[in-house]
Every structure is written in C-alpha cells, then in structure tokens.
Amino acid sequence: MILKATILWFVIGILAVGNGVMREALLEPGLGPSLGLAASGLLLALLVLGVAYIGAPWYGRQSQATLLGLGVYRLVLTILFESGLGLILLEQSWEHVLRQYSLAGGNLWLLVLSAITVAPWLAGKMRGLN
C-alpha cells in the first residue's frame, strides 16, 4: 500500500510541476501575482483531491485510520521534498523556504498540504471504501 501511495504522490508531483508552469506562464501574467498564486494553489488542491478520488479503488477497502496515515505519509514526503529542493538544490535560506507556509500574497500552500493529508481519507469516504 505504501508503494501505491508513493506512486500516486509522484503523479501529484508531476501535476504540481505542470501547475507551476501554468501559473508562471498564464495565471500570474493574466491575473496578477497574488491572484495567480491563489488560483494556482486552489487548482493544485483540487488536482490532489482528483488524483485521490481516481486512485482510491486501487487501495481497496481500508480503515479510516489507514487512509489518514497514507495522507500523513504523503504530507511528510511533500514537506521533505519541498524543503530539500529549496535548501539543497536551489540553495535557498530557511527563511525563504518557510515563507511558503505563509498565506501572504495569496499563497495557498497550506491548503494544498491540507488536501494532500486528507485526500486519501476523503476519497475513500466518497467512494464508500472505508
């Protein structure tokens, strides 16, 4: 089950990269930086929920605790990836990395992280699998 959760997390990652490209190419130029960032965050949260809904049958019938555990697992993967990317590859400061967790300027990253956490449970509930 962890392998399946990880595969779906990679799918979300691919969609997140596409969402970022779309934000920079279309949303921010068209809507402005703050509204474009907010729209991108909302869209990514919806994509996360969509992937969870489509992928829910792959897990089969699971307890609510198991599905919440998978969400927490993917949350930890996401935070480690984002922090590692910023700190190590992009050589950003801790201050810059932590700025993502602020709602300032329309940043809805906390909404995306919340969606990542509850998505497996919510999708299981919607599909009647828990």
C-alpha positions, 0 to 999 in steps of 0.5 A: 500500500505504501508503494501505491501511495508513493506512486500516486504522490509522484503523479501529484508531483508531476501535476504540481510541476505542470501547475507551476508552469501554468501559473508562471506562464498564464495565471500570474501574467493574466491575473496578477501575482497574488491572484495567480498564486491563489488560483494556482494553489486552489487548482493544485488542491483540487488536482490532489483531491482528483488524483485521490478520488481516481486512485482510491479503488486501487487501495481497496477497502481500508480503515479510516485510520489507514487512509489518514496515515497514507495522507500523513505519509504523503504530507511528510514526503511533500514537506521533505521534498519541498524543503530539500529542493529549496535548501539543497538544490536551489540553495535557498535560506530557511527563511525563504523556504518557510515563507511558503507556509505563509498565506501572504500574497495569496499563497495557498500552500497550506491548503494544498498540504491540507488536501494532500493529508486528507485526500486519501481519507476523503476519497475513500469516504466518497467512494464508500471504501472505508 
